[in-house]
Amino acid sequence: MRLRNTGFIAFITLIGHVLLNFFRATGELCLFLGETIYHCLTPPFYGKALLRQLIEIGFYSLPVVALTTLFAGMVIALQTYTGFSQFSAEGAVAMVVLVAVTRELAPVMAGLMVAGRIGASMAAEIGTMRVTEQIDALSTLSTNPFKYLIAPRVLAGIVMVPVLVFIGDILGICGGYMIGVYKLDFNASTYLINTWEYLKPMDVISGLTKAAVFGFIITALGCYNGYHSKGGAQGVGQATTNAVVSASILILIFNYILTELFFNV
Amino acid sequence: MVFFKTQEETLLPKIRLSHLQKAFGHKKVLAGVDLDVYPGESLVIIGGSGTGKSVTLKCILGLLTPDSGKIEIDGQDIATLPRKEREKATAHIGMLFQNAALFDSLSVWENVAFALLQNKKTSRTEAKKLALQKLAQVGLKKDVADLYPADLSGGMKKRVGLARAIATNPDIIFFDEPTTGLDPIMSDVINDLIVSTVKNLGATALTITHDMKSARKIADRIAMLHEGKIIWMGTVKELDKTKNPYVKQFIAGSAEGPIKMEIKADKA
Protein backbone atom coordinates (compact mmCIF):
# COMPACT_ATOMS: atom_id res chain seq x y z
CA MET A 1 0.00 0.00 0.00
CA ARG A 2 2.78 2.37 0.97
CA LEU A 3 4.78 1.56 -2.13
CA ARG A 4 1.81 2.27 -4.32
CA ASN A 5 1.34 5.60 -2.58
CA THR A 6 4.92 6.74 -3.21
CA GLY A 7 4.59 5.55 -6.77
CA PHE A 8 1.46 7.61 -7.15
CA ILE A 9 3.11 10.70 -5.67
CA ALA A 10 6.12 10.22 -7.91
CA PHE A 11 3.74 10.08 -10.86
CA ILE A 12 2.00 13.31 -9.80
CA THR A 13 5.40 14.94 -9.27
CA LEU A 14 6.41 13.93 -12.77
CA ILE A 15 3.26 15.47 -14.25
CA GLY A 16 3.91 18.62 -12.23
CA HIS A 17 7.48 18.82 -13.50
CA VAL A 18 6.44 18.34 -17.10
CA LEU A 19 3.68 20.94 -16.83
CA LEU A 20 5.86 23.48 -15.05
CA ASN A 21 8.61 23.03 -17.63
CA PHE A 22 6.08 23.42 -20.40
CA PHE A 23 4.71 26.67 -18.98
CA ARG A 24 8.20 27.98 -18.25
CA ALA A 25 9.30 27.30 -21.82
CA THR A 26 6.11 28.80 -23.24
CA GLY A 27 6.53 31.91 -21.13
CA GLU A 28 10.15 32.24 -22.12
CA LEU A 29 9.23 31.90 -25.80
CA CYS A 30 6.43 34.47 -25.50
CA LEU A 31 8.76 36.99 -23.86
CA PHE A 32 11.31 36.35 -26.60
CA LEU A 33 8.70 36.85 -29.32
CA GLY A 34 7.45 40.02 -27.66
CA GLU A 35 10.97 41.43 -27.48
CA THR A 36 11.60 40.39 -31.09
CA ILE A 37 8.48 42.18 -32.34
CA TYR A 38 9.36 45.27 -30.32
CA HIS A 39 12.84 45.43 -31.85
CA CYS A 40 11.51 44.76 -35.36
CA LEU A 41 9.40 47.90 -35.11
CA THR A 42 11.76 50.33 -33.38
CA PRO A 43 14.95 51.95 -34.72
CA PRO A 44 17.86 51.65 -35.19
CA PHE A 45 17.48 49.32 -38.16
CA TYR A 46 20.45 47.49 -39.60
CA GLY A 47 19.87 47.80 -43.35
CA LYS A 48 22.93 45.85 -44.43
CA ALA A 49 22.14 42.92 -42.14
CA LEU A 50 18.55 42.93 -43.41
CA LEU A 51 19.67 42.92 -47.04
CA ARG A 52 21.98 39.99 -46.38
CA GLN A 53 19.14 38.00 -44.84
CA LEU A 54 16.72 38.92 -47.63
CA ILE A 55 19.17 37.49 -50.15
CA GLU A 56 19.97 34.47 -47.97
CA ILE A 57 16.32 33.55 -47.47
CA GLY A 58 14.80 34.74 -50.74
CA PHE A 59 17.41 34.06 -53.36
CA TYR A 60 19.24 31.03 -52.04
CA SER A 61 16.05 29.15 -51.06
CA LEU A 62 14.59 29.64 -54.52
CA PRO A 63 15.90 26.42 -56.14
CA VAL A 64 14.60 24.20 -53.33
CA VAL A 65 11.22 25.88 -53.19
CA ALA A 66 10.90 25.93 -56.99
CA LEU A 67 11.61 22.22 -57.30
CA THR A 68 9.27 21.14 -54.52
CA THR A 69 6.33 23.26 -55.65
CA LEU A 70 6.81 22.29 -59.30
CA PHE A 71 6.66 18.60 -58.47
CA ALA A 72 3.82 19.13 -56.01
CA GLY A 73 1.78 20.75 -58.80
CA MET A 74 2.67 17.92 -61.16
CA VAL A 75 1.71 15.15 -58.77
CA ILE A 76 -1.55 16.80 -57.79
CA ALA A 77 -2.54 17.00 -61.47
CA LEU A 78 -1.76 13.35 -61.93
CA GLN A 79 -3.62 12.22 -58.81
CA THR A 80 -6.66 14.38 -59.50
CA TYR A 81 -6.87 12.97 -62.99
CA THR A 82 -6.70 9.34 -61.85
CA GLY A 83 -9.29 10.03 -59.16
CA PHE A 84 -11.70 12.28 -61.03
CA SER A 85 -11.65 10.37 -64.30
CA GLN A 86 -13.64 7.65 -62.56
CA PHE A 87 -16.53 10.11 -62.36
CA SER A 88 -15.75 11.62 -65.78
CA ALA A 89 -14.82 14.87 -64.06
CA GLU A 90 -11.39 15.30 -65.66
CA GLY A 91 -12.28 18.91 -66.43
CA ALA A 92 -11.84 19.77 -62.76
CA VAL A 93 -8.09 19.03 -62.85
CA ALA A 94 -7.12 22.64 -63.60
CA MET A 95 -9.27 23.94 -60.77
CA VAL A 96 -8.07 21.38 -58.24
CA VAL A 97 -4.44 22.09 -59.09
CA LEU A 98 -5.05 25.82 -58.74
CA VAL A 99 -6.82 25.60 -55.40
CA ALA A 100 -4.53 22.95 -53.93
CA VAL A 101 -1.34 24.74 -54.93
CA THR A 102 -2.26 28.31 -53.97
CA ARG A 103 -4.11 27.53 -50.76
CA GLU A 104 -2.11 24.65 -49.33
CA LEU A 105 0.74 23.05 -51.21
CA ALA A 106 2.89 26.04 -52.04
CA PRO A 107 2.75 27.67 -48.58
CA VAL A 108 3.19 24.42 -46.63
CA MET A 109 5.83 22.89 -48.89
CA ALA A 110 7.81 26.12 -49.11
CA GLY A 111 7.39 26.66 -45.36
CA LEU A 112 8.73 23.22 -44.49
CA MET A 113 11.59 23.54 -46.95
CA VAL A 114 12.59 26.95 -45.66
CA ALA A 115 12.29 25.66 -42.08
CA GLY A 116 14.81 22.95 -42.92
CA ARG A 117 17.17 25.28 -44.73
CA ILE A 118 16.92 28.63 -42.99
CA GLY A 119 15.63 27.70 -39.53
CA ALA A 120 18.47 25.22 -39.08
CA SER A 121 21.20 27.55 -40.29
CA MET A 122 19.93 30.43 -38.13
CA ALA A 123 19.83 28.26 -35.02
CA ALA A 124 23.33 26.95 -35.75
CA GLU A 125 24.81 30.37 -36.49
CA ILE A 126 23.27 32.19 -33.54
CA GLY A 127 23.87 29.16 -31.29
CA THR A 128 27.56 29.18 -32.16
CA MET A 129 27.70 32.91 -31.53
CA ARG A 130 26.13 32.27 -28.13
CA VAL A 131 28.55 29.56 -27.02
CA THR A 132 31.60 31.47 -28.28
CA GLU A 133 30.43 34.58 -26.36
CA GLN A 134 29.98 36.61 -29.56
CA ILE A 135 26.47 37.60 -28.44
CA ASP A 136 27.87 38.87 -25.13
CA ALA A 137 30.53 40.70 -27.14
CA LEU A 138 27.80 42.45 -29.16
CA SER A 139 26.26 43.77 -25.96
CA THR A 140 29.59 45.07 -24.72
CA LEU A 141 30.01 46.93 -28.04
CA SER A 142 26.77 48.83 -27.43
CA THR A 143 24.87 46.76 -29.99
CA ASN A 144 21.64 45.11 -29.01
CA PRO A 145 21.74 41.48 -30.22
CA PHE A 146 17.97 41.55 -30.81
CA LYS A 147 18.34 44.50 -33.16
CA TYR A 148 21.49 43.36 -34.90
CA LEU A 149 20.93 39.61 -35.16
CA ILE A 150 17.29 38.74 -34.66
CA ALA A 151 15.18 41.58 -36.05
CA PRO A 152 16.77 41.48 -39.55
CA ARG A 153 16.29 37.73 -39.76
CA VAL A 154 12.66 37.79 -38.65
CA LEU A 155 11.79 40.74 -40.90
CA ALA A 156 13.47 39.04 -43.86
CA GLY A 157 11.49 35.86 -43.14
CA ILE A 158 8.16 37.69 -43.01
CA VAL A 159 8.92 39.44 -46.33
CA MET A 160 10.68 36.72 -48.27
CA VAL A 161 8.69 33.56 -47.58
CA PRO A 162 5.55 35.10 -49.21
CA VAL A 163 7.68 36.05 -52.23
CA LEU A 164 8.94 32.47 -52.43
CA VAL A 165 5.41 31.14 -52.11
CA PHE A 166 4.18 33.46 -54.85
CA ILE A 167 6.84 32.09 -57.19
CA GLY A 168 5.94 28.60 -55.94
CA ASP A 169 2.28 29.27 -56.83
CA ILE A 170 3.22 30.05 -60.40
CA LEU A 171 5.56 27.09 -60.75
CA GLY A 172 3.09 24.68 -59.12
CA ILE A 173 0.40 25.70 -61.58
CA CYS A 174 2.93 25.36 -64.40
CA GLY A 175 3.70 21.85 -63.17
CA GLY A 176 0.01 20.98 -63.28
CA TYR A 177 -0.25 22.50 -66.75
CA MET A 178 2.71 20.47 -68.01
CA ILE A 179 1.23 17.19 -66.79
CA GLY A 180 -2.27 18.16 -67.95
CA VAL A 181 -1.24 19.16 -71.44
CA TYR A 182 1.74 16.93 -72.24
CA LYS A 183 0.79 13.76 -70.39
CA LEU A 184 -2.97 13.79 -69.99
CA ASP A 185 -3.60 15.38 -73.39
CA PHE A 186 -5.78 18.27 -72.27
CA ASN A 187 -6.21 21.12 -74.70
CA ALA A 188 -3.65 23.72 -73.69
CA SER A 189 -5.89 26.75 -74.17
CA THR A 190 -8.85 25.14 -72.40
CA TYR A 191 -6.62 24.29 -69.47
CA LEU A 192 -5.35 27.86 -69.24
CA ILE A 193 -8.83 29.32 -69.59
CA ASN A 194 -10.11 26.99 -66.85
CA THR A 195 -7.26 28.01 -64.60
CA TRP A 196 -7.85 31.70 -65.23
CA GLU A 197 -11.58 31.40 -64.64
CA TYR A 198 -11.24 29.70 -61.30
CA LEU A 199 -8.46 31.96 -60.10
CA LYS A 200 -9.79 33.79 -57.04
CA PRO A 201 -7.66 36.48 -55.38
CA MET A 202 -8.68 35.13 -51.97
CA ASP A 203 -6.96 31.79 -52.66
CA VAL A 204 -3.67 33.47 -53.41
CA ILE A 205 -4.00 36.04 -50.62
CA SER A 206 -4.72 33.37 -48.02
CA GLY A 207 -1.69 31.41 -49.17
CA LEU A 208 0.56 34.45 -48.99
CA THR A 209 -0.74 35.37 -45.54
CA LYS A 210 0.04 31.87 -44.38
CA ALA A 211 3.49 32.25 -45.87
CA ALA A 212 4.14 35.44 -43.90
CA VAL A 213 3.09 33.70 -40.68
CA PHE A 214 5.29 30.71 -41.52
CA GLY A 215 8.19 33.04 -42.25
CA PHE A 216 7.80 34.54 -38.78
CA ILE A 217 7.54 31.10 -37.15
CA ILE A 218 10.62 29.72 -38.93
CA THR A 219 12.93 32.65 -38.28
CA ALA A 220 11.71 33.43 -34.75
CA LEU A 221 12.09 29.80 -33.64
CA GLY A 222 15.46 29.48 -35.37
CA CYS A 223 16.69 32.57 -33.54
CA TYR A 224 15.06 31.59 -30.24
CA ASN A 225 16.63 28.14 -30.17
CA GLY A 226 20.03 29.49 -31.17
CA TYR A 227 19.86 32.36 -28.68
CA HIS A 228 19.11 30.03 -25.78
CA SER A 229 21.50 27.25 -26.73
CA LYS A 230 24.16 26.26 -24.25
CA GLY A 231 26.92 23.76 -23.72
CA GLY A 232 29.12 23.82 -26.79
CA ALA A 233 28.79 21.80 -29.98
CA GLN A 234 26.18 19.43 -28.59
CA GLY A 235 24.01 22.32 -27.43
CA VAL A 236 24.17 23.91 -30.87
CA GLY A 237 23.20 20.60 -32.50
CA GLN A 238 20.27 20.29 -30.13
CA ALA A 239 19.21 23.86 -30.88
CA THR A 240 19.28 23.17 -34.62
CA THR A 241 17.12 20.08 -34.28
CA ASN A 242 14.67 21.84 -31.98
CA ALA A 243 14.41 24.78 -34.38
CA VAL A 244 13.50 22.63 -37.37
CA VAL A 245 11.16 20.26 -35.54
CA SER A 246 9.27 22.93 -33.60
CA ALA A 247 8.95 25.17 -36.66
CA SER A 248 7.67 22.29 -38.81
CA ILE A 249 5.05 21.27 -36.26
CA LEU A 250 3.92 24.85 -35.70
CA ILE A 251 3.68 25.41 -39.47
CA LEU A 252 1.28 22.48 -39.80
CA ILE A 253 -0.78 23.56 -36.78
CA PHE A 254 -1.00 27.18 -37.89
CA ASN A 255 -1.80 26.07 -41.41
CA TYR A 256 -4.94 24.44 -40.04
CA ILE A 257 -5.85 27.38 -37.81
CA LEU A 258 -5.41 29.90 -40.64
CA THR A 259 -7.42 27.76 -43.05
CA GLU A 260 -10.24 27.69 -40.48
CA LEU A 261 -10.05 31.46 -40.18
CA PHE A 262 -10.00 32.12 -43.92
CA PHE A 263 -12.48 29.57 -45.18
CA ASN A 264 -14.74 29.18 -42.18
CA VAL A 265 -17.76 27.26 -43.42
CA MET B 1 53.07 50.91 -11.65
CA VAL B 2 52.40 52.50 -8.32
CA PHE B 3 48.89 53.26 -7.32
CA PHE B 4 48.16 56.39 -5.35
CA LYS B 5 44.86 56.83 -3.66
CA THR B 6 43.80 60.45 -3.35
CA GLN B 7 41.16 61.64 -0.96
CA GLU B 8 38.63 62.05 -3.74
CA GLU B 9 39.19 58.62 -5.14
CA THR B 10 38.69 56.93 -1.83
CA LEU B 11 35.32 58.59 -1.70
CA LEU B 12 34.22 57.56 -5.15
CA PRO B 13 35.32 54.22 -6.55
CA LYS B 14 34.94 53.72 -10.30
CA ILE B 15 33.17 50.43 -9.69
CA ARG B 16 31.67 49.45 -6.37
CA LEU B 17 30.05 46.10 -5.73
CA SER B 18 28.19 45.76 -2.49
CA HIS B 19 26.93 42.45 -1.28
CA LEU B 20 26.40 41.08 -4.77
CA GLN B 21 24.55 37.78 -4.82
CA LYS B 22 23.72 35.46 -7.68
CA ALA B 23 22.49 31.88 -7.69
CA PHE B 24 21.82 29.45 -10.52
CA GLY B 25 19.12 27.11 -9.30
CA HIS B 26 20.29 25.84 -5.94
CA LYS B 27 23.92 26.67 -6.62
CA LYS B 28 24.94 29.93 -5.02
CA VAL B 29 27.71 31.34 -7.19
CA LEU B 30 28.12 34.77 -5.65
CA ALA B 31 27.48 34.85 -1.91
CA GLY B 32 27.83 38.56 -1.26
CA VAL B 33 30.77 40.07 -3.14
CA ASP B 34 32.02 43.42 -1.86
CA LEU B 35 34.60 45.10 -4.04
CA ASP B 36 35.80 48.61 -4.81
CA VAL B 37 37.81 49.39 -7.92
CA TYR B 38 39.32 52.87 -7.95
CA PRO B 39 39.80 55.05 -11.02
CA GLY B 40 43.01 54.29 -12.88
CA GLU B 41 43.94 51.20 -10.93
CA SER B 42 44.31 47.69 -12.23
CA LEU B 43 42.59 45.16 -10.03
CA VAL B 44 42.99 41.45 -10.62
CA ILE B 45 40.56 38.93 -9.20
CA ILE B 46 42.13 35.53 -8.74
CA GLY B 47 40.38 32.33 -7.80
CA GLY B 48 39.83 28.79 -8.93
CA SER B 49 37.43 27.68 -11.63
CA GLY B 50 33.81 27.92 -10.60
CA THR B 51 34.33 30.49 -7.87
CA GLY B 52 32.21 33.09 -9.65
CA LYS B 53 34.82 35.25 -11.35
CA SER B 54 33.14 35.36 -14.76
CA VAL B 55 29.72 35.75 -13.19
CA THR B 56 30.96 38.85 -11.36
CA LEU B 57 32.11 40.42 -14.63
CA LYS B 58 28.91 39.49 -16.44
CA CYS B 59 26.82 41.03 -13.67
CA ILE B 60 28.71 44.33 -13.97
CA LEU B 61 28.31 44.28 -17.76
CA GLY B 62 24.57 43.70 -17.39
CA LEU B 63 24.72 40.35 -19.17
CA LEU B 64 23.45 38.68 -16.00
CA THR B 65 21.09 40.17 -13.44
CA PRO B 66 22.22 39.73 -9.85
CA ASP B 67 19.69 38.37 -7.34
CA SER B 68 20.54 41.04 -4.82
CA GLY B 69 23.19 43.60 -4.01
CA LYS B 70 24.33 46.80 -5.66
CA ILE B 71 26.58 47.53 -8.63
CA GLU B 72 27.69 51.12 -8.84
CA ILE B 73 29.62 52.61 -11.73
CA ASP B 74 30.76 56.18 -11.07
CA GLY B 75 28.43 56.20 -8.08
CA GLN B 76 25.39 55.23 -10.15
CA ASP B 77 23.53 52.09 -9.12
CA ILE B 78 23.12 50.47 -12.53
CA ALA B 79 20.70 47.75 -11.44
CA THR B 80 17.97 50.29 -10.70
CA LEU B 81 18.48 52.26 -13.91
CA PRO B 82 16.06 51.83 -16.79
CA ARG B 83 17.40 49.76 -19.68
CA LYS B 84 18.52 52.64 -21.91
CA GLU B 85 20.33 54.41 -19.08
CA ARG B 86 21.98 51.19 -18.05
CA GLU B 87 23.18 50.56 -21.58
CA LYS B 88 24.64 54.05 -21.60
CA ALA B 89 26.37 53.44 -18.27
CA THR B 90 27.95 50.19 -19.45
CA ALA B 91 28.75 51.55 -22.92
CA HIS B 92 32.17 52.79 -21.91
CA ILE B 93 33.30 49.42 -20.64
CA GLY B 94 35.58 47.54 -23.03
CA MET B 95 35.89 43.80 -22.66
CA LEU B 96 38.45 41.27 -23.82
CA PHE B 97 36.75 37.88 -23.84
CA GLN B 98 38.44 34.64 -22.91
CA ASN B 99 38.52 33.33 -26.47
CA ALA B 100 38.42 36.83 -27.95
CA ALA B 101 34.80 36.27 -29.19
CA LEU B 102 35.56 37.89 -32.55
CA PHE B 103 32.68 38.01 -35.03
CA ASP B 104 33.69 35.43 -37.60
CA SER B 105 31.54 36.87 -40.37
CA LEU B 106 33.49 40.12 -40.28
CA SER B 107 37.09 40.87 -41.23
CA VAL B 108 39.65 41.80 -38.59
CA TRP B 109 39.41 45.55 -39.11
CA GLU B 110 35.59 45.44 -39.15
CA ASN B 111 35.77 43.62 -35.84
CA VAL B 112 38.01 46.26 -34.35
CA ALA B 113 35.91 49.11 -35.70
CA PHE B 114 32.60 47.39 -34.93
CA ALA B 115 31.33 49.86 -32.33
CA LEU B 116 32.37 52.80 -34.52
CA LEU B 117 30.65 51.38 -37.60
CA GLN B 118 27.45 50.62 -35.69
CA ASN B 119 26.88 54.04 -34.18
CA LYS B 120 27.09 55.43 -37.73
CA LYS B 121 28.91 58.56 -36.76
CA THR B 122 32.14 57.48 -38.43
CA SER B 123 32.56 56.76 -42.14
CA ARG B 124 33.97 53.40 -43.23
CA THR B 125 37.28 54.84 -44.44
CA GLU B 126 37.73 56.77 -41.22
CA ALA B 127 36.78 53.72 -39.15
CA LYS B 128 39.30 51.60 -41.03
CA LYS B 129 42.03 54.15 -40.42
CA LEU B 130 41.24 54.09 -36.73
CA ALA B 131 41.14 50.30 -36.70
CA LEU B 132 44.59 50.13 -38.30
CA GLN B 133 45.87 52.49 -35.63
CA LYS B 134 44.48 50.31 -32.86
CA LEU B 135 45.87 47.19 -34.52
CA ALA B 136 49.29 48.82 -34.65
CA GLN B 137 48.97 49.60 -30.95
CA VAL B 138 48.62 45.89 -30.20
CA GLY B 139 51.52 45.07 -32.52
CA LEU B 140 49.63 43.84 -35.57
CA LYS B 141 50.59 44.82 -39.10
CA LYS B 142 48.42 46.30 -41.80
CA ASP B 143 48.07 43.06 -43.78
CA VAL B 144 46.21 41.39 -40.90
CA ALA B 145 43.36 43.88 -41.22
CA ASP B 146 41.67 42.19 -44.15
CA LEU B 147 41.99 38.63 -42.82
CA TYR B 148 39.11 36.85 -41.10
CA PRO B 149 39.20 35.61 -37.49
CA ALA B 150 39.36 31.98 -38.69
CA ASP B 151 42.77 32.72 -40.29
CA LEU B 152 44.33 33.94 -37.03
CA SER B 153 46.30 32.13 -34.33
CA GLY B 154 45.20 32.23 -30.68
CA GLY B 155 47.62 34.99 -29.76
CA MET B 156 46.63 37.11 -32.75
CA LYS B 157 42.94 36.69 -31.91
CA LYS B 158 43.62 37.93 -28.39
CA ARG B 159 45.41 40.96 -29.81
CA VAL B 160 42.56 41.73 -32.17
CA GLY B 161 40.15 41.28 -29.26
CA LEU B 162 42.23 43.74 -27.27
CA ALA B 163 42.27 46.21 -30.16
CA ARG B 164 38.47 45.92 -30.37
CA ALA B 165 38.10 46.44 -26.61
CA ILE B 166 40.11 49.66 -26.71
CA ALA B 167 38.74 50.97 -30.02
CA THR B 168 36.26 53.33 -28.39
CA ASN B 169 38.78 54.48 -25.76
CA PRO B 170 36.78 53.09 -22.85
CA ASP B 171 37.50 54.25 -19.32
CA ILE B 172 36.95 50.78 -17.89
CA ILE B 173 38.36 47.58 -19.44
CA PHE B 174 37.61 44.01 -18.36
CA PHE B 175 39.93 41.14 -19.14
CA ASP B 176 38.51 37.63 -18.88
CA GLU B 177 41.37 35.17 -18.46
CA PRO B 178 43.61 37.04 -20.92
CA THR B 179 46.37 34.41 -21.02
CA THR B 180 44.30 31.22 -21.15
CA GLY B 181 45.29 28.99 -24.04
CA LEU B 182 48.47 30.88 -24.91
CA ASP B 183 52.08 29.71 -24.70
CA PRO B 184 54.21 31.31 -21.94
CA ILE B 185 55.93 33.76 -24.27
CA MET B 186 52.73 34.91 -25.94
CA SER B 187 51.16 35.18 -22.47
CA ASP B 188 53.89 37.58 -21.46
CA VAL B 189 53.45 39.59 -24.66
CA ILE B 190 49.72 39.91 -23.95
CA ASN B 191 50.42 40.85 -20.32
CA ASP B 192 52.79 43.60 -21.46
CA LEU B 193 50.23 44.81 -23.97
CA ILE B 194 47.53 44.93 -21.33
CA VAL B 195 49.73 46.92 -18.98
CA SER B 196 50.78 49.39 -21.66
CA THR B 197 47.33 49.89 -23.23
CA VAL B 198 45.65 50.37 -19.87
CA LYS B 199 48.32 52.88 -18.95
CA ASN B 200 48.02 54.71 -22.27
CA LEU B 201 44.28 54.99 -21.95
CA GLY B 202 44.41 55.85 -18.29
CA ALA B 203 41.64 53.34 -17.88
CA THR B 204 40.46 51.37 -14.90
CA ALA B 205 41.13 47.68 -15.44
CA LEU B 206 39.47 44.66 -13.90
CA THR B 207 41.01 41.31 -14.78
CA ILE B 208 39.99 37.84 -13.78
CA THR B 209 42.54 35.10 -14.06
CA HIS B 210 43.98 32.05 -12.38
CA ASP B 211 47.39 32.62 -13.94
CA MET B 212 49.50 33.98 -11.06
CA LYS B 213 52.32 35.15 -13.31
CA SER B 214 49.88 37.25 -15.28
CA ALA B 215 48.22 38.54 -12.10
CA ARG B 216 51.55 39.71 -10.65
CA LYS B 217 52.41 41.53 -13.86
CA ILE B 218 49.08 43.25 -14.44
CA ALA B 219 47.86 44.01 -10.95
CA ASP B 220 48.05 47.05 -8.74
CA ARG B 221 45.88 45.19 -6.29
CA ILE B 222 44.81 41.58 -6.17
CA ALA B 223 41.58 40.22 -4.72
CA MET B 224 40.92 36.56 -4.16
CA LEU B 225 37.47 35.15 -4.73
CA HIS B 226 36.56 31.93 -3.02
CA GLU B 227 33.13 30.33 -2.75
CA GLY B 228 31.41 33.49 -3.94
CA LYS B 229 33.13 35.89 -1.55
CA ILE B 230 36.22 38.09 -1.58
CA ILE B 231 38.38 36.46 1.07
CA TRP B 232 41.58 38.46 0.64
CA MET B 233 42.71 41.70 -0.92
CA GLY B 234 46.06 43.42 -1.15
CA THR B 235 48.95 44.54 -3.33
CA VAL B 236 51.33 42.17 -5.09
CA LYS B 237 53.91 42.78 -2.34
CA GLU B 238 51.38 41.93 0.35
CA LEU B 239 50.49 38.81 -1.59
CA ASP B 240 53.88 37.27 -0.93
CA LYS B 241 53.79 38.08 2.77
CA THR B 242 50.25 37.00 3.47
CA LYS B 243 49.55 34.26 5.99
CA ASN B 244 46.10 33.60 4.57
CA PRO B 245 46.12 29.84 4.02
CA TYR B 246 43.72 30.06 1.05
CA VAL B 247 45.86 32.59 -0.78
CA LYS B 248 49.05 30.70 0.07
CA GLN B 249 47.61 27.49 -1.30
CA PHE B 250 46.43 29.20 -4.46
CA ILE B 251 49.78 30.88 -5.14
CA ALA B 252 51.65 27.66 -4.51
CA GLY B 253 49.22 25.79 -6.72
CA SER B 254 49.06 22.99 -4.23
CA ALA B 255 46.37 20.34 -3.97
CA GLU B 256 46.83 20.25 -0.19
CA GLY B 257 45.23 23.01 1.85
CA PRO B 258 41.96 24.57 2.94
CA ILE B 259 40.63 24.84 -0.65
CA LYS B 260 39.00 21.61 -1.63
CA MET B 261 38.47 21.24 -5.36
CA GLU B 262 35.01 20.28 -6.35
CA ILE B 263 35.28 17.47 -8.82
CA LYS B 264 31.90 18.26 -10.34
CA ALA B 265 32.28 20.59 -13.30
CA ASP B 266 30.53 23.90 -12.84
CA LYS B 267 30.17 27.00 -14.92
CA ALA B 268 32.63 29.63 -13.72
Contacts between the chains, C-beta under 8 A, distances in Angstrom:
chain1	res1	chain2	res2	distance
A	44	B	120	7.8
A	129	B	103	7.9
A	132	B	99	6.4
A	132	B	101	5.9
A	133	B	97	4.8
A	133	B	98	7.1
A	133	B	99	6.9
A	133	B	101	4.0
A	134	B	101	5.0
A	134	B	102	7.5
A	134	B	103	5.7
A	134	B	104	7.7
A	136	B	58	7.3
A	136	B	61	7.5
A	136	B	63	5.3
A	136	B	95	8.0
A	136	B	97	7.0
A	136	B	101	6.8
A	137	B	95	7.2
A	137	B	97	5.9
A	137	B	101	4.1
A	137	B	102	7.8
A	137	B	103	7.3
A	138	B	103	8.0
A	139	B	61	7.0
A	139	B	62	7.2
A	139	B	63	6.0
A	140	B	61	5.9
A	140	B	90	7.6
A	140	B	93	6.6
A	140	B	94	7.2
A	140	B	95	4.3
A	141	B	114	5.2
A	141	B	115	4.4
A	141	B	118	7.0
A	141	B	164	7.5
A	142	B	87	6.8
A	142	B	91	4.7
A	142	B	115	5.8
A	142	B	118	7.0
A	142	B	119	7.0
A	143	B	114	7.4
A	143	B	115	7.4
A	143	B	118	5.1
A	144	B	87	7.9
A	148	B	118	7.6
